[in-house]
Amino acid sequence: MTNSSESPHRKVDEKAGTAGLEEARLRQQAIGVKLRHMFDEVVNEPVPDEFLDILKRADNRSNEGGA
């Protein structure tokens, strides 16, 4: 009886599995880099003037109501 863990086919399957895991890891890293880049771009965008006006009006209303 032969040990199936020493089969040449199993060694090929293990190498293919390891290569697949490495490829998946590299793909995940690339996605992470792109997501961080996109996040940085969004964070560094200026706040639109219209939104700042809305915030100022809301702040003024809360100050008038509480005083």
N, CA, C and O of each residue as an XYZ file, in Angstrom:
268
protein
N       0.832     -1.178      0.000
C       0.000      0.000      0.000
C       0.877      1.243      0.000
O       1.872      1.288      0.723
N       0.532      2.257     -0.797
C       1.336      3.478     -0.859
C       0.674      4.585     -0.075
O      -0.544      4.615      0.104
N       1.490      5.472      0.374
C       1.005      6.620      1.136
C       0.593      7.707      0.153
O       1.414      8.165     -0.642
N      -0.672      8.125      0.199
C      -1.175      9.110     -0.758
C      -0.551     10.485     -0.547
O      -0.540     11.300     -1.470
N      -0.033     10.758      0.643
C       0.575     12.063      0.886
C       1.891     12.224      0.140
O       2.384     13.344      0.003
N       2.474     11.125     -0.347
C       3.725     11.197     -1.080
C       3.500     11.065     -2.586
O       4.464     10.908     -3.335
N       2.278     11.123     -3.033
C       1.932     11.005     -4.433
C       2.450     12.221     -5.205
O       2.361     13.343     -4.706
N       2.992     12.021     -6.417
C       3.454     13.154     -7.218
C       2.317     14.128     -7.541
O       2.538     15.334     -7.658
N       1.117     13.600     -7.682
C      -0.023     14.475     -7.969
C      -0.324     15.398     -6.800
O      -0.686     16.559     -6.989
N      -0.174     14.881     -5.612
C      -0.447     15.697     -4.422
C       0.568     16.832     -4.320
O       0.210     17.948     -3.944
N       1.831     16.559     -4.651
C       2.860     17.603     -4.599
C       2.538     18.710     -5.592
O       2.710     19.887     -5.276
N       2.081     18.360     -6.770
C       1.709     19.357     -7.778
C       0.525     20.172     -7.279
O       0.503     21.394     -7.422
N      -0.467     19.488     -6.690
C      -1.640     20.173     -6.155
C      -1.247     21.141     -5.041
O      -1.776     22.250     -4.973
N      -0.328     20.735     -4.169
C       0.109     21.599     -3.077
C       0.819     22.827     -3.619
O       0.610     23.934     -3.122
N       1.670     22.641     -4.646
C       2.365     23.781     -5.245
C       1.370     24.725     -5.905
O       1.491     25.944     -5.782
N       0.396     24.173     -6.598
C      -0.623     24.998     -7.238
C      -1.436     25.739     -6.181
O      -1.782     26.906     -6.363
N      -1.737     25.064     -5.084
C      -2.489     25.700     -3.999
C      -1.699     26.826     -3.365
O      -2.252     27.885     -3.070
N      -0.410     26.607     -3.151
C       0.453     27.630     -2.574
C       0.564     28.821     -3.518
O       0.509     29.970     -3.080
N       0.720     28.551     -4.810
C       0.808     29.624     -5.799
C      -0.505     30.400     -5.847
O      -0.502     31.624     -5.975
N      -1.618     29.693     -5.746
C      -2.921     30.354     -5.743
C      -3.104     31.246     -4.533
O      -3.655     32.341     -4.643
N      -2.643     30.783     -3.374
C      -2.738     31.594     -2.158
C      -1.860     32.834     -2.262
O      -2.256     33.922     -1.844
N      -0.683     32.666     -2.813
C       0.226     33.803     -2.985
C      -0.379     34.824     -3.945
O      -0.309     36.031     -3.711
N      -0.972     34.327     -5.023
C      -1.608     35.228     -5.990
C      -2.775     35.973     -5.337
O      -2.948     37.170     -5.562
N      -3.561     35.282     -4.544
C      -4.690     35.911     -3.856
C      -4.193     36.967     -2.872
O      -4.782     38.042     -2.758
N      -3.114     36.660     -2.168
C      -2.546     37.615     -1.204
C      -2.060     38.864     -1.925
O      -2.310     39.981     -1.472
N      -1.367     38.681     -3.046
C      -0.879     39.832     -3.815
C      -2.036     40.657     -4.370
O      -1.972     41.886     -4.403
N      -3.086     39.979     -4.802
C      -4.268     40.676     -5.322
C      -4.916     41.504     -4.209
O      -5.318     42.643     -4.442
N      -5.018     40.940     -3.007
C      -5.594     41.665     -1.874
C      -4.743     42.882     -1.509
O      -5.273     43.945     -1.187
N      -3.425     42.717     -1.561
C      -2.544     43.850     -1.276
C      -2.745     44.968     -2.291
O      -2.805     46.140     -1.920
N      -2.850     44.613     -3.563
C      -3.054     45.610     -4.609
C      -4.380     46.339     -4.409
O      -4.455     47.554     -4.591
N      -5.416     45.608     -4.039
C      -6.715     46.226     -3.772
C      -6.605     47.175     -2.592
O      -7.153     48.277     -2.624
N      -5.899     46.754     -1.550
C      -5.714     47.603     -0.376
C      -4.988     48.893     -0.704
O      -5.357     49.958     -0.210
N      -3.959     48.805     -1.533
C      -3.207     50.000     -1.938
C      -4.117     50.956     -2.699
O      -4.107     52.161     -2.448
N      -4.895     50.422     -3.621
C      -5.797     51.275     -4.412
C      -6.877     51.901     -3.528
O      -7.214     53.071     -3.706
N      -7.420     51.140     -2.581
C      -8.432     51.689     -1.682
C      -7.867     52.808     -0.818
O      -8.524     53.829     -0.614
N      -6.639     52.618     -0.305
C      -6.017     53.675      0.501
C      -5.795     54.926     -0.336
O      -5.997     56.041      0.145
N      -5.380     54.745     -1.590
C      -5.155     55.884     -2.482
C      -6.471     56.638     -2.721
O      -6.510     57.866     -2.657
N      -7.538     55.895     -2.994
C      -8.841     56.522     -3.215
C      -9.318     57.249     -1.961
O      -9.842     58.359     -2.050
N      -9.140     56.634     -0.800
C      -9.550     57.252      0.459
C      -8.783     58.553      0.675
O      -9.372     59.564      1.057
N      -7.476     58.533      0.434
C      -6.666     59.745      0.602
C      -7.143     60.865     -0.317
O      -7.177     62.028      0.084
N      -7.512     60.515     -1.548
C      -8.012     61.524     -2.476
C      -9.299     62.153     -1.954
O      -9.464     63.371     -2.016
N     -10.201     61.336     -1.445
C     -11.480     61.846     -0.937
C     -11.251     62.722      0.290
O     -11.853     63.789      0.415
N     -10.398     62.280      1.179
C     -10.131     63.032      2.409
C      -9.523     64.394      2.085
O      -9.796     65.373      2.779
N      -8.713     64.464      1.054
C      -8.028     65.710      0.705
C      -8.841     66.624     -0.202
O      -8.378     67.713     -0.543
N     -10.042     66.209     -0.600
C     -10.895     67.084     -1.399
C     -11.373     68.242     -0.529
O     -11.642     68.064      0.659
N     -11.475     69.422     -1.122
C     -11.980     70.553     -0.333
C     -13.475     70.394     -0.055
O     -14.199     69.750     -0.816
N     -13.919     70.992      1.048
C     -15.339     70.960      1.399
C     -16.045     71.993      0.513
O     -15.615     73.145      0.447
N     -17.113     71.595     -0.161
C     -17.826     72.546     -1.037
C     -18.353     73.741     -0.247
O     -18.794     73.601      0.893
N     -18.300     74.921     -0.873
C     -18.771     76.146     -0.224
C     -20.230     76.033      0.201
O     -20.600     76.528      1.266
N     -21.059     75.394     -0.610
C     -22.479     75.247     -0.274
C     -22.649     74.487      1.037
O     -23.501     74.830      1.856
N     -21.836     73.458      1.228
C     -21.929     72.681      2.459
C     -21.447     73.508      3.652
O     -22.025     73.428      4.736
N     -20.395     74.299      3.456
C     -19.918     75.170      4.542
C     -20.992     76.187      4.917
O     -21.169     76.485      6.099
N     -21.718     76.728      3.925
C     -22.804     77.664      4.209
C     -23.905     77.003      5.042
O     -24.419     77.602      5.987
N     -24.257     75.779      4.689
C     -25.275     75.042      5.443
C     -24.821     74.851      6.891
O     -25.612     75.029      7.818
N     -23.566     74.495      7.084
C     -23.048     74.316      8.446
C     -23.060     75.624      9.229
O     -23.389     75.634     10.415
N     -22.702     76.730      8.572
C     -22.712     78.034      9.247
C     -24.124     78.422      9.674
O     -24.334     78.912     10.784
N     -25.108     78.193      8.765
C     -26.493     78.520      9.111
C     -26.986     77.665     10.273
O     -27.664     78.164     11.171
N     -26.652     76.402     10.259
C     -27.059     75.511     11.349
C     -26.410     75.946     12.663
O     -27.049     75.918     13.715
N     -25.156     76.341     12.602
C     -24.447     76.794     13.806
C     -25.085     78.076     14.333
O     -25.272     78.227     15.541
N     -25.420     78.999     13.430
C     -26.046     80.269     13.846
C     -27.394     80.006     14.501
O     -27.720     80.629     15.512
N     -28.185     79.091     13.939
C     -29.496     78.773     14.511
C     -29.360     78.185     15.913
O     -30.126     78.528     16.814
N     -28.384     77.301     16.090
C     -28.227     76.681     17.408
C     -27.720     77.703     18.425
O     -28.055     77.608     19.605
N     -26.925     78.671     17.991
C     -26.451     79.711     18.910
C     -27.563     80.682     19.275
O     -27.626     81.146     20.414
N     -28.442     80.998     18.328
C     -29.544     81.897     18.592
C     -30.579     81.249     19.514
O     -31.130     81.905     20.397
N     -30.832     79.986     19.305
C     -31.835     79.285     20.108
C     -31.373     79.032     21.531
O     -32.193     79.018     22.448
N     -30.095     78.834     21.734
C     -29.567     78.508     23.057
C     -29.221     79.707     23.894
O     -29.001     79.573     25.098
N     -29.165     80.909     23.278
C     -28.730     82.099     24.013
C     -29.822     82.808     24.699
O     -29.584     83.824     25.352
